[in-house]
C-alpha cells in the first residue's frame, strides 16, 4: 500500500487546491492519504469529497504549530473528530495569530521600501484557491518576486523571509504539551513532524522526543520525503528507544518542488507503522 501522511494544499501553504491534490495522489497510486495543512481544517471537506469519488482512503489530518524550549515545533494529528471543541478553539486562536503575523511581516517589508506586501501576498494566495487563512511566507516570497524586489523565491527567503531575517516573525504558539493534549482530546493519533529539520544537537533532539512521548505523543515522522538515510536511521533509533510508532510522508507543497506525493525513503521494517491504525477502519470512522 502506498501511503502519504504529510502534505499541504492551498488551505495553508501548498499550491494545489485540496481536490487537485487528492487527484494527484490518486494518479500517483496513493491509497491512504492524510491532508495535513498548517493550523487549519479548511481543506478537509473538499478533499473528502474528492477522495470518495476516486476511492482513496483519506484520513483527517492537521499540522499544528507549538513551542518547545523556545523553538517552533510542528505536531501532526490524524483521525480526529473535526468538531472537537478544544481543537476548534485552538485552531481559531492560531488563525488569529497567523493574521497578526502576516500583518507584521508586511509592516516590516514596507519599512524597507516594499509596500503592499499583505495585499500582494493575499492576491497570490487567492489565485491558488480562496482561503480564509492568512498568507504565509511562500505567498510573500512570490509577491516579492512579482514586485521586482528579488530575482526568485530563494532570494526572497535568503534576504528577507528565512530564519533570522526581517520577515521571520515569531508567533506566540501554545506549548508542545498543550498541543498534544488538544489533539488527544479530539481523539487523534499524534506524530512529531520532521524531527531532524529542527536545528538541534543530537542530545537536544532526544530531549524533544522524550518530552513529546511524555506528553502523550504516539509516533515519530521517521521518514520525511527523501531525507538522508542517516537521518532516517537516527530517528528510527529514537522511535525504538521511546516505544513510539513511525509515520511517513512526503511533506508535499507543490509539483516540481523538493518533494512529491508518495515519494520518500523506505521505513525500517522493524518499526510499527502508524497508518496501520487507519487502513482497516471503516471509511466513515476515518473521515469523521
ZIPESUL-V780882 format. One record per residue. N is the residue number from 0. RES is the residue in one small letter. PHI is phi in radians with two decimals (NA if undefined). D_CENTER is the distance of its C-alpha to the mean C-alpha in whole Angstrom. Layout:
# ZIPESUL-V780882
n->{N & N}
res->{RES & RES}
phi->{PHI & PHI}
d_center->{D_CENTER & D_CENTER}
This chain:
# ZIPESUL-V780882
n->{0 & 1 & 2 & 3 & 4 & 5 & 6 & 7 & 8 & 9 & 10 & 11 & 12 & 13 & 14 & 15 & 16 & 17 & 18 & 19 & 20 & 21 & 22 & 23 & 24 & 25 & 26 & 27 & 28 & 29 & 30 & 31 & 32 & 33 & 34 & 35 & 36 & 37 & 38 & 39 & 40 & 41 & 42 & 43 & 44 & 45 & 46 & 47 & 48 & 49 & 50 & 51 & 52 & 53 & 54 & 55 & 56 & 57 & 58 & 59 & 60 & 61 & 62 & 63 & 64 & 65 & 66 & 67 & 68 & 69 & 70 & 71 & 72 & 73 & 74 & 75 & 76 & 77 & 78 & 79 & 80 & 81 & 82 & 83 & 84 & 85 & 86 & 87 & 88 & 89 & 90 & 91 & 92 & 93 & 94 & 95 & 96 & 97 & 98 & 99 & 100 & 101 & 102 & 103 & 104 & 105 & 106 & 107 & 108 & 109 & 110 & 111 & 112 & 113 & 114 & 115 & 116 & 117 & 118 & 119 & 120 & 121 & 122 & 123 & 124 & 125 & 126 & 127 & 128 & 129 & 130 & 131 & 132 & 133 & 134 & 135 & 136 & 137 & 138 & 139 & 140 & 141 & 142 & 143 & 144 & 145 & 146 & 147 & 148 & 149 & 150 & 151 & 152 & 153 & 154 & 155 & 156 & 157 & 158 & 159 & 160 & 161 & 162 & 163 & 164 & 165 & 166 & 167 & 168 & 169 & 170 & 171 & 172 & 173 & 174 & 175 & 176 & 177 & 178 & 179 & 180 & 181 & 182 & 183 & 184 & 185 & 186 & 187 & 188 & 189 & 190 & 191 & 192 & 193 & 194 & 195 & 196 & 197 & 198 & 199 & 200 & 201 & 202 & 203 & 204 & 205 & 206 & 207 & 208 & 209 & 210 & 211 & 212 & 213 & 214 & 215 & 216 & 217 & 218 & 219 & 220 & 221 & 222 & 223 & 224 & 225 & 226 & 227 & 228 & 229 & 230 & 231 & 232 & 233 & 234 & 235 & 236 & 237 & 238 & 239 & 240 & 241 & 242 & 243 & 244 & 245 & 246 & 247 & 248 & 249 & 250 & 251 & 252 & 253 & 254 & 255 & 256 & 257 & 258 & 259 & 260 & 261 & 262 & 263 & 264 & 265 & 266 & 267 & 268 & 269 & 270 & 271 & 272 & 273 & 274 & 275 & 276 & 277 & 278 & 279 & 280 & 281 & 282 & 283 & 284 & 285 & 286 & 287}
res->{x & x & x & x & x & x & x & x & x & x & x & x & x & x & x & x & x & x & x & x & x & x & x & x & x & x & x & x & x & x & x & x & x & x & x & x & x & x & x & x & x & x & x & x & x & x & x & x & x & x & x & x & x & x & x & x & x & x & x & x & x & x & x & x & x & x & x & x & x & x & x & x & x & x & x & x & x & x & x & x & x & x & x & x & x & x & x & x & x & x & x & x & x & x & x & x & x & x & x & x & x & x & x & x & x & x & x & x & x & x & x & x & x & x & x & x & x & x & x & x & x & x & x & x & x & x & x & x & x & x & x & x & x & x & x & x & x & x & x & x & x & x & x & x & x & x & x & x & x & x & x & x & x & x & x & x & x & x & x & x & x & x & x & x & x & x & x & x & x & x & x & x & x & x & x & x & x & x & x & x & x & x & x & x & x & x & x & x & x & x & x & x & x & x & x & x & x & x & x & x & x & x & x & x & x & x & x & x & x & x & x & x & x & x & x & x & x & x & x & x & x & x & x & x & x & x & x & x & x & x & x & x & x & x & x & x & x & x & x & x & x & x & x & x & x & x & x & x & x & x & x & x & x & x & x & x & x & x & x & x & x & x & x & x & x & x & x & x & x & x & x & x & x & x & x & x & x & x & x & x & x & x & x & x & x & x & x & x}
phi->{NA & -1.56 & -2.18 & -2.51 & -1.88 & -2.75 & -2.78 & -2.32 & -2.03 & -1.18 & -1.16 & -2.27 & -2.03 & -1.54 & -1.93 & -1.82 & -1.07 & -0.91 & -1.10 & -1.14 & -1.12 & -1.12 & -1.09 & -1.16 & -1.05 & -1.07 & -1.11 & -1.61 & 1.46 & -1.32 & -1.85 & -2.30 & -2.31 & -2.15 & -1.51 & -2.17 & -1.19 & -1.22 & 1.02 & -2.71 & -1.91 & -1.01 & -1.52 & -1.21 & -1.06 & -1.14 & -1.14 & -1.13 & -1.10 & -1.16 & -1.11 & -1.11 & -1.20 & -1.74 & 1.43 & -1.58 & -1.46 & -1.89 & -1.75 & -0.98 & -2.51 & -2.79 & -2.06 & -1.71 & -1.58 & -2.70 & -2.09 & -2.42 & 0.94 & 1.46 & -1.93 & -1.34 & -2.14 & -2.01 & -2.16 & -1.76 & -2.07 & -2.40 & 1.14 & -1.57 & -1.47 & -1.18 & -1.72 & -1.05 & -1.08 & -1.11 & -1.18 & -1.08 & -1.16 & -1.09 & -1.14 & -1.07 & -1.17 & -1.14 & -1.09 & -1.05 & -1.12 & -1.19 & -1.17 & -1.09 & -1.11 & -1.08 & -1.10 & -1.23 & -1.01 & -1.10 & -1.09 & -1.17 & -1.18 & -1.07 & -1.15 & -1.77 & 1.52 & -2.22 & -1.29 & 1.33 & -1.21 & -1.14 & -1.12 & -1.16 & -1.16 & -1.12 & -1.12 & -1.03 & -1.05 & -1.27 & -1.11 & -1.36 & 2.74 & -1.11 & -2.50 & -1.46 & -1.45 & -1.18 & -1.09 & -1.79 & -1.01 & -1.04 & -1.21 & -1.12 & -1.08 & -1.14 & -1.03 & -1.08 & -1.15 & -1.13 & -1.42 & 1.42 & -1.42 & -2.46 & -1.35 & -2.68 & -1.15 & -1.07 & -1.18 & -1.03 & -1.27 & -1.13 & -1.66 & -2.24 & -2.02 & -1.27 & -0.98 & 1.44 & -1.59 & -0.96 & -1.53 & -1.50 & -1.46 & -1.41 & -2.04 & -1.44 & -1.48 & -1.19 & -1.29 & -0.98 & -1.11 & -1.10 & -1.18 & -1.08 & -1.10 & -1.06 & -1.19 & -1.09 & -1.07 & -1.51 & 1.37 & -1.50 & -1.58 & -2.17 & -2.22 & -1.44 & -1.29 & 0.46 & -1.05 & -1.49 & -1.38 & -1.33 & -1.40 & -2.03 & -1.25 & -1.06 & -1.21 & -1.21 & -1.09 & -1.12 & -1.14 & -1.06 & -1.08 & -1.08 & -1.14 & -1.11 & -1.11 & -1.13 & -1.25 & 1.98 & -1.17 & -1.89 & -2.63 & -1.93 & -1.38 & -1.21 & -2.12 & -2.20 & 1.06 & -1.69 & -1.13 & -1.00 & -1.05 & -1.15 & -1.22 & -1.02 & -1.10 & -1.13 & -1.27 & -1.08 & -1.07 & -1.17 & -1.08 & -1.15 & -1.06 & -1.76 & 1.12 & -1.75 & -1.26 & -2.12 & -2.09 & -2.37 & -3.00 & -1.48 & 1.03 & -1.17 & -2.16 & -2.76 & -1.05 & 1.37 & -1.44 & -1.28 & -2.33 & -2.46 & -0.98 & 1.33 & -1.89 & -2.89 & -1.18 & -1.34 & -1.37 & -0.92 & -1.16 & -1.43 & -1.46 & -1.58 & -1.23 & -1.08 & -1.20 & -1.07 & -1.23 & -2.01 & -1.23 & -1.94 & -1.30 & -1.03 & -1.03 & -1.20 & -1.39 & -1.25 & -1.69 & -1.00}
d_center->{22 & 19 & 16 & 12 & 10 & 7 & 7 & 6 & 10 & 12 & 11 & 9 & 9 & 10 & 13 & 14 & 15 & 14 & 17 & 18 & 14 & 16 & 19 & 18 & 17 & 20 & 22 & 20 & 22 & 18 & 20 & 17 & 13 & 11 & 9 & 5 & 5 & 5 & 8 & 10 & 12 & 13 & 13 & 14 & 17 & 18 & 16 & 18 & 21 & 20 & 19 & 23 & 25 & 24 & 24 & 20 & 19 & 16 & 14 & 13 & 9 & 7 & 4 & 7 & 9 & 12 & 15 & 17 & 20 & 19 & 16 & 13 & 11 & 7 & 8 & 7 & 10 & 12 & 15 & 16 & 18 & 17 & 20 & 20 & 21 & 19 & 16 & 17 & 19 & 16 & 14 & 17 & 17 & 14 & 14 & 18 & 17 & 14 & 18 & 20 & 18 & 18 & 22 & 22 & 21 & 23 & 26 & 25 & 25 & 28 & 30 & 30 & 32 & 29 & 29 & 27 & 24 & 22 & 24 & 23 & 20 & 20 & 22 & 20 & 17 & 20 & 21 & 18 & 18 & 19 & 16 & 17 & 14 & 15 & 15 & 12 & 14 & 14 & 16 & 18 & 18 & 20 & 22 & 23 & 24 & 26 & 28 & 29 & 28 & 26 & 27 & 23 & 20 & 20 & 23 & 21 & 19 & 21 & 24 & 22 & 18 & 17 & 17 & 21 & 22 & 23 & 20 & 17 & 18 & 17 & 16 & 18 & 15 & 16 & 17 & 15 & 18 & 18 & 14 & 15 & 18 & 17 & 15 & 18 & 20 & 18 & 19 & 15 & 15 & 13 & 11 & 11 & 8 & 9 & 13 & 14 & 13 & 14 & 17 & 19 & 22 & 23 & 24 & 22 & 19 & 21 & 22 & 18 & 18 & 21 & 20 & 17 & 20 & 22 & 20 & 20 & 16 & 17 & 15 & 14 & 12 & 15 & 14 & 11 & 13 & 16 & 16 & 20 & 22 & 23 & 19 & 19 & 22 & 21 & 18 & 21 & 23 & 21 & 20 & 24 & 25 & 23 & 23 & 20 & 19 & 16 & 13 & 13 & 10 & 10 & 7 & 9 & 9 & 13 & 16 & 18 & 15 & 15 & 13 & 14 & 14 & 15 & 16 & 16 & 18 & 20 & 20 & 23 & 25 & 26 & 22 & 22 & 19 & 17 & 17 & 21 & 20 & 19 & 21 & 25 & 24 & 25 & 23 & 24 & 22 & 19 & 19 & 20}
